[in-house]
Amino acid sequence: MRTPLTWLRRNLVVIAGLGTLAYMILPNVVVTVFSFNNPSGRFNYAWQEFSLDAWKDPCGVADMCGSLGLSLQIALWSTLAATALGTAIAFALVRYRFRARGAVNSLIFLPMAMPEIVMAASLLALFLNMGIQLGFWTILIAHIMFCLSFVVAAVKARVLSMDPRLEEAARDLYAGPVQTFLRVTLPIAAPGIAAGALLSFALSFDDFIITNFNSGNTVTFPMFVWGSAQRGTPVQINVIGTAMFVIAVLVVLAGQMVGNRRKKAQPK
């Protein structure tokens, strides 16, 4: 006879997982709900009535879409640069033996362990001492620097799990180095590269501390949200947050579907 305690013990892991998932998703649900709100004042913190006005005019707040476009542009370029450099570094650290390899490996992962405010202040001091004007380029350089570590971590984990015999078999079948890399190595490493790129894009788009120190007069979307929160919170911010969340979920689901189709297509 099953008792409630027995059922709880058997399903404890599932219950804990669902509870954790609900705890993580709850803020996104609140943001989504309040994107359909019509607040009576400047602050969108209390529910008043249902409205689609913010969704009909997401750029109704001055300079918001400009800061959003700037954040997307910085995130895109920093992701491309960090992914290219991080992938090359990850392959070098795994596949090659060279002097100071351990030191390079430690330095690469240092930005992940360092507090953001320390990195932000250090970069600001560097740019000021070099006489570089703060703005778009200083933000981009800073974002590439801290995104690089996360890309290396994701790609390195994937490269470590790769079977080198597959590449050896391709070379035995007279495939050249470029052909082996494009048809064997790159497809196997692609999930790690994609994971690093997505993580890099999310971190760059969401960053506030490092950007705030090194932006000068340039205003990104997180800085716009922070500034708006002091004067009033427009509903359009919730609209943009909801849209980004939905896009992220769709990208993850698309990746899962592609992965499942590839597994089904593989011969057993």
C-alpha positions in Angstrom: 0.0 0.0 0.0 1.4 3.3 -1.1 1.4 6.1 1.5 1.7 9.8 0.8 5.2 9.7 2.3 6.3 6.9 0.0 4.9 8.8 -3.0 6.7 11.9 -1.9 10.0 10.1 -1.6 9.7 8.6 -5.0 8.9 11.9 -6.6 11.0 14.2 -4.5 13.5 14.9 -7.3 10.7 15.7 -9.8 8.9 18.0 -7.3 12.2 19.8 -6.5 12.9 20.3 -10.2 9.5 21.6 -11.0 9.7 24.0 -8.0 13.1 25.3 -9.1 11.8 25.8 -12.6 8.7 27.6 -11.4 10.9 29.8 -9.2 13.1 30.7 -12.2 10.2 31.4 -14.6 8.1 33.4 -12.1 9.8 36.8 -12.8 9.4 36.3 -16.5 5.7 35.5 -16.0 5.3 38.7 -14.0 7.1 40.7 -16.7 4.8 39.2 -19.3 1.6 39.9 -17.4 2.5 43.5 -16.7 3.4 44.1 -20.4 -0.4 44.1 -20.9 -1.1 46.6 -18.1 -2.3 50.1 -18.4 -0.9 51.9 -15.3 -2.5 55.0 -14.0 0.8 56.6 -13.1 4.5 56.5 -14.1 5.3 53.3 -12.4 4.1 49.9 -13.7 4.1 48.1 -10.4 0.4 47.6 -9.7 -2.2 46.1 -12.0 -4.8 48.5 -13.3 -6.4 47.2 -16.5 -5.7 45.1 -19.5 -4.4 47.0 -22.5 -2.5 46.3 -25.8 -1.3 49.9 -26.2 2.3 49.1 -25.3 2.4 46.1 -27.8 1.0 48.3 -30.5 3.7 50.9 -30.0 6.8 49.3 -28.4 8.9 52.3 -29.4 6.6 54.8 -27.9 9.2 55.8 -25.3 11.8 58.2 -26.5 15.3 56.7 -27.1 14.3 53.2 -25.9 14.4 51.5 -29.3 17.7 53.4 -30.1 19.3 52.0 -26.9 17.8 48.5 -27.7 19.3 48.6 -31.2 22.6 49.6 -29.8 22.6 46.8 -27.3 21.7 44.3 -30.0 24.5 45.6 -32.2 27.1 45.4 -29.5 25.9 41.9 -28.5 26.0 40.7 -32.1 29.5 41.9 -32.8 30.9 40.9 -29.4 29.4 37.4 -29.9 30.9 37.0 -33.3 34.4 38.1 -32.1 34.3 36.2 -28.8 33.0 33.0 -30.5 35.7 33.1 -33.2 38.5 33.8 -30.7 37.1 31.5 -28.0 36.8 28.6 -30.4 40.4 28.9 -31.6 41.6 29.2 -28.0 39.7 26.2 -26.9 41.1 24.0 -29.7 44.6 25.3 -28.9 44.3 24.5 -25.2 43.0 21.0 -25.8 44.9 19.9 -28.9 48.3 21.4 -28.5 51.1 21.4 -25.9 53.1 24.6 -25.5 54.9 26.6 -22.8 52.8 28.4 -20.2 49.8 26.5 -21.3 48.6 26.2 -17.7 49.1 29.9 -17.1 47.2 30.8 -20.3 44.4 28.4 -19.2 44.2 30.2 -15.8 44.2 33.7 -17.4 41.4 32.8 -19.8 39.1 31.8 -16.9 40.1 34.7 -14.7 37.3 37.0 -15.9 34.7 34.4 -14.9 36.0 34.4 -11.3 36.7 38.1 -11.0 33.9 40.4 -9.7 32.4 42.5 -12.5 33.0 45.7 -10.7 36.7 45.0 -10.4 36.9 44.2 -14.1 34.9 47.3 -14.9 37.1 49.6 -12.9 40.3 48.0 -14.3 39.1 48.4 -17.9 38.1 52.0 -17.2 41.6 52.8 -15.8 43.2 51.1 -18.9 41.1 53.1 -21.4 41.7 56.4 -19.6 45.5 55.8 -19.3 45.6 55.0 -23.0 43.6 58.1 -23.9 40.8 56.2 -25.5 37.4 58.0 -25.6 34.7 56.0 -23.9 31.8 54.9 -26.1 30.8 52.2 -28.5 34.2 50.8 -29.0 35.2 50.6 -25.4 32.0 48.8 -24.6 32.6 46.4 -27.4 36.2 45.6 -26.3 35.0 45.1 -22.7 32.2 42.8 -23.8 34.5 40.7 -26.0 36.9 40.3 -23.0 34.4 38.9 -20.5 32.4 36.9 -23.1 35.6 35.2 -24.3 36.0 33.1 -21.1 32.4 31.7 -21.3 32.9 30.7 -25.0 36.2 29.0 -24.2 34.6 27.1 -21.4 31.7 25.8 -23.5 33.8 24.9 -26.6 36.5 23.4 -24.5 34.1 21.0 -22.8 32.8 19.9 -26.2 36.3 19.4 -27.7 37.4 17.3 -24.7 34.5 14.9 -25.4 35.4 14.5 -29.1 36.8 11.2 -30.3 40.1 12.0 -32.2 39.7 8.7 -34.1 37.0 10.2 -36.2 39.4 12.8 -37.6 42.0 10.2 -38.0 39.6 8.1 -40.0 38.8 11.1 -42.3 42.5 11.6 -42.9 42.9 7.9 -43.7 40.2 8.4 -46.3 42.3 11.1 -48.0 40.5 14.1 -46.6 42.6 17.2 -46.4 43.0 19.3 -43.2 40.4 21.8 -44.3 38.0 19.2 -45.5 38.4 17.2 -42.2 37.8 20.3 -40.1 34.7 21.4 -42.1 33.0 18.0 -42.4 34.1 16.2 -39.2 35.5 18.5 -36.6 33.3 21.5 -37.0 29.9 19.6 -37.0 30.9 17.7 -33.9 32.0 20.8 -32.1 29.0 22.8 -33.3 26.8 22.3 -30.2 29.5 23.7 -27.9 30.2 26.6 -30.2 26.5 27.4 -30.5 26.1 27.2 -26.7 29.0 29.5 -26.2 27.6 32.0 -28.8 24.2 32.0 -27.2 25.6 32.5 -23.7 27.9 35.3 -25.0 25.0 37.1 -26.7 22.8 36.9 -23.6 25.6 38.1 -21.3 26.6 41.0 -23.6 23.0 42.1 -24.1 22.2 41.9 -20.3 25.4 43.5 -18.9 25.1 46.7 -16.9 28.0 47.0 -14.5 30.9 46.8 -16.9 29.0 48.8 -19.5 28.1 51.5 -17.1 31.8 52.1 -16.2 33.0 52.2 -19.8 30.1 53.6 -21.8 30.8 57.4 -21.5 27.7 59.0 -23.0 26.5 55.9 -24.8 23.3 54.4 -23.4 22.5 50.7 -23.9 19.2 49.1 -23.1 20.1 47.9 -19.6 21.3 51.4 -18.8 18.1 52.9 -20.2 16.0 50.5 -18.0 18.0 51.5 -14.9 17.6 55.2 -15.7 13.9 54.8 -16.4 13.3 53.0 -13.2 14.2 56.2 -11.3 11.7 58.3 -13.2 9.0 55.8 -14.0 8.8 52.4 -15.6 7.2 52.4 -19.0 5.2 49.4 -20.0 7.2 49.1 -23.2 10.2 47.8 -21.1 8.1 44.8 -20.2 7.1 44.4 -23.8 10.8 44.2 -24.9 11.6 41.9 -22.0 8.8 39.5 -22.9 9.7 39.5 -26.6 13.4 38.7 -25.8 12.3 35.9 -23.4 10.0 34.4 -26.1 12.7 34.6 -28.7 15.2 32.9 -26.4 12.7 30.1 -25.7 12.0 29.6 -29.4 15.7 29.4 -30.2 16.2 26.7 -27.5 13.2 24.7 -28.7 14.5 24.9 -32.3 17.9 23.7 -31.2 16.3 20.8 -29.3 14.2 19.9 -32.4 17.2 19.9 -34.7 19.1 17.8 -32.2 16.3 15.2 -31.9 15.9 15.0 -35.7 19.7 14.4 -36.1 19.6 11.6 -33.5 16.6 9.9 -35.2 18.4 10.2 -38.6 21.5 8.5 -37.3 21.7 4.8 -38.2 21.3 2.4 -35.3 
